Each structure stands twice: as structure tokens, then as C-alpha cells.
Amino acid sequence: MPKYLIFLVQQHFSFRRPELESLCDLFNIKISNLDDIDKNLENPFFIVNDIPNDTVARKLLSRSILCKGIYELYECAEDGSYDTLHKQLSNNKTLHLQIQNNNENKDNSSVNTDFKFDFEFFGGNRKYSAKQKIEIINTFQHLDIKTNINLKTPGTTYTLIEHYLPLTGQTSSPTPHKVYFTRLVSLSRRTGQNVLDKYDLAKRPFRGTTSFEAELSLVTCNIAQINHGKLLYDPFVGTGSFLCAAAEFGALCFGSDIDGRMIRGHTHRTPSNAKPNSSERSLNGKTKKSNDTSKYQTNGIKTNFLYYGYPDQLLDVVTMDFTHNSLRNSLKLDTIICDPPYGIREGIKVLGAKDPAKHERIQTVLRNGQPAYLHRDYIPTKKPYSLDLLLQDILEFASQRLDLGGRLCFWMPVANSNDIETVVPLHSNLELKYSCVQEFNKWSRRLLCYVNRGESYNGPTNDISDGSARNEFRKDYFNGFN
Ligand SMILES: C[S@@+](CC[C@H](N)C(=O)[O-])C[C@H]1O[C@@H](n2cnc3c(N)ncnc32)[C@H](O)[C@@H]1O
């Protein structure tokens, strides 16, 4: 079996293994040493021995956001020296056989045997001039590659990856720590298709103060195992960041929010650089003019789906309090993803009144002979609610509505305090699969991922319905996390 090298991004460390593991599980790909990713966080190179072929490698990378690319690894000079690398390569039978095959196929028009050499660097400021690159590439003449050089559309890209270690502070060692000789198999969704730029919030026509950043929205969808035709529900949909990211991976999307303005959209100045994608179609299927941006100004989440070119994947968005959910009980969901309210701008609110007697009285008020609350323009009263109880409600809802094996992913804010233990909410039907942390200065947020295992699972619980609120994020936030 070929050996592959996966080049990981050097950020969001606690999300890298969960993302790759979730994608492997989704595509039924077995990688036995995924734990290695977490063993040395300084090292972005993850070497895999059990990916069977390039097709499988490409499939995995076609979704990944936290990988940069995957390469077939021929040799690694562990001492960072090109002399060592050349010695090792001269004994590498796999490489010689592949080169020989290409040489023999040189005149076969159906096979692209053209090649080029490329360089990748990690950990240093090393840059080679064109002349230096050619000098290095020429030292590989002993490989006896007889096919044509093609810098634009090569069939094979031999990539030299130089790994440098930092010496002190900003300075890095002048010579590489290791040098890898590889063949590029595939760039990832991130680097090959530039999705971070596509979903950049600054370019999104409809967005708000709560919109979730592009990179971690896409990673969340990978960890949630979104796939073509899966039904996703975001119960705190806001401006629909997770719906858009999930639609990129083929999901059918549904969302709800207590705030109708989020659903309806509001006047929003379209950034001048927000040009519709070339693939964009209007709802009636006709292609729209690419310089007409005015149409994006007020149409909420639908606007974004139109902009990204998949309007048919938005099933609907409705105004609804999550704790008074009106989705029919028998509707099975594949995935739930959300970023519940943190209660910063205003405390967390749900429908109802603090004073139950007042609530009863309100219900008896008539307007034009009809109960006032049945009028379309009726604005219901709201009462405060705690984040802990809301999270508990989300778990309960997921345990009832998710298909077996379906995933719930939500973000939970946490104050970084040494004396408060972070309590991750649990439910007896749900397996807590991952708890990934994004650190900020005085607080952090966790992406919690659960799998619905059904009633027979009988996992640990930490029911907090007695009201013993543990996550006092709002209070800590306004106290400056002291
Ligand atoms: C952190 S924001 C989610 C932002 C969203 N992910 C986005 O990309 O814009 C939380 C959302 O929950 C909504 N919300 C608050 N309480 C709610 C409730 N009881 N039921 C449903 N939605 C609620 C808020 O209106 C807000 O839009």
C-alpha cells in the first residue's frame, strides 16, 4: 500500500482529528493511527499507511477544511539533507516503477505523463529564487524522468516539502529539519477550492452581528457528518451561517429563530465586492446578471442561498421559539447544528410570562371578538430562561428527533476560570463524541458533538433540571470574567 502524507493546518488543534475522523467514518475509510495527530501538535505532517489508493485519498480531502493537501510519500530525509534524500530515492522501487511506467506511456495520448516539481515549506521563512529552485530540481536527474515538463497542467507534481524547526522566537533554523519527496495527490476543499474565501462573511450579502465565521462553520458541518440529501435543522438559525455551510456539502436545510427579523432579513448594504457566483440561478432557474447586486438587499437567508447558487437546498426558515417547538414529533432529522444564544446582548428569553397569573390573564384578552393572541400581528410576551436549561432542552429534543446515529453539534460558551469546572451537559441516549475548544482571551467556546444512540445506550447523565445553573456565562461576561 502507498504511504500518504497529509499536510494539516497549524490552527484549531482540537478540531483536526475530530474532523478527519468524522470524514473517515462518513466515507467508510479506515485510518488506524488518527491519534497521532494529537500527539505532536507542533508537527503538521500526518503520515498514513492504510489509505488504499489515490481515489480514496482524494475523496477524504475533497471535504476537509483543516487539511491542506495529501501527497504520496516516497522518502523522507530525517536529517533534512538532500544528499540523504537522493541516496534513499535511488533505492525506492515504487517511485522507479512509476517513473518507468510514465516514460513508457509518454506517447500515449490518453495518459497525461507530463510532470513538474514544486516546493512547500513549513516552519521557516525560506524562499528560493527561481535559479535556486532549478539547481535543486536538477539534482534529481538521476531519477531518469523522460517525460515532458508542463508547469500548467502536469499529470504528476513531485513536491519537495521542507520542514523547518524554530530556533528562538521568530527565527528558524537555516537548514531544514526534514525533507520529504512526495507526489501531490489532491489539495483539500480548503486550498483546492478556496471555500474560505467563498464563505467569507465580509462578502456575504446577508449577515449580522451573530453570523458564524466561515472556517469553523464548515468544520462544524464536517464533524456533524453533513452529506448530500441529509436533512439539517438549526433551531437558532440567526442569519443562517450553518445552513449555508451545510448546503455547500449537499444538505437540505431548515431553520427557525425566535426573532422574525432574522428570518425576513433587513436592509443590508451589499458590499461592492459581493458579486454573485457564476453558477448562481434565480428561483425560476434563469441566470442573473453578475453586476446586479441590489437584489440582495432585503431577502434574508434566501438571499445567501441564491448568492451561493443552491436556492433549492433551503427548505424553509420559520419564526419559532425553540422551547415551544412546532415540528411534528414524527419528523426524523439527520443532523442538528446550532449556536444557541449566549445571552450577552440580552438575556436568554423564551415565550411565556414570568408571572403565571399574568400569563393566564393575557390569554383572556379579546380583540375584535377574537383572543388577541390569535391575531397575526400579536407579539407574545417572553420570560427569561437559563443557558443550562436551554442546553438541556436541546439534548432532550435531539434524543427524540434525531435518527439513530444522527449527530447533534452545538457551540457552548465557557468562561476560562481555574476555579470553575466546565460542565458538559449529558443525556442518557446521546454519546458525547467530541468536545473541541476555541480559545479567546478570557473565554472560550466549545463545539460539542453527540451521536444519538437511542434508549438502549443508557449513557451517563447530569440532569440540571433542578435549576442549579452551572453555566453562568452572561454573569461572568459582564463581570469581566474575574
Ligand atoms: C448566537 S445566535 C445564532 C447565530 C447564527 N448561528 C448565525 O449564523 O447568525 C442565537 C440566535 O438564537 C435566537 N434565539 C434566542 N432565543 C431563542 C429561542 N428561545 N428560540 C429560538 N431562537 C432563539 C436569537 O434570535 C439568535 O438569532
The ligand as an ORCA input file, in Angstrom:
! r2SCAN-3c Opt
* xyz 0 1
  C     -25.794     33.075     18.595
  S     -27.170     33.458     17.615
  C     -27.068     32.303     16.291
  C     -26.410     32.926     15.121
  C     -26.444     32.105     13.875
  N     -25.658     30.897     14.004
  C     -25.952     32.926     12.703
  O     -25.139     32.435     11.925
  O     -26.368     34.089     12.554
  C     -28.505     32.852     18.552
  C     -29.869     33.022     17.888
  O     -30.833     32.386     18.708
  C     -32.041     33.111     18.616
  N     -32.847     32.762     19.807
  C     -32.734     33.245     21.075
  N     -33.639     32.646     21.865
  C     -34.325     31.769     21.088
  C     -35.379     30.849     21.331
  N     -35.922     30.727     22.545
  N     -35.832     30.105     20.293
  C     -35.284     30.232     19.055
  N     -34.313     31.098     18.765
  C     -33.832     31.846     19.768
  C     -31.595     34.564     18.549
  O     -32.596     35.368     17.951
  C     -30.321     34.462     17.711
  O     -30.616     34.697     16.355
*
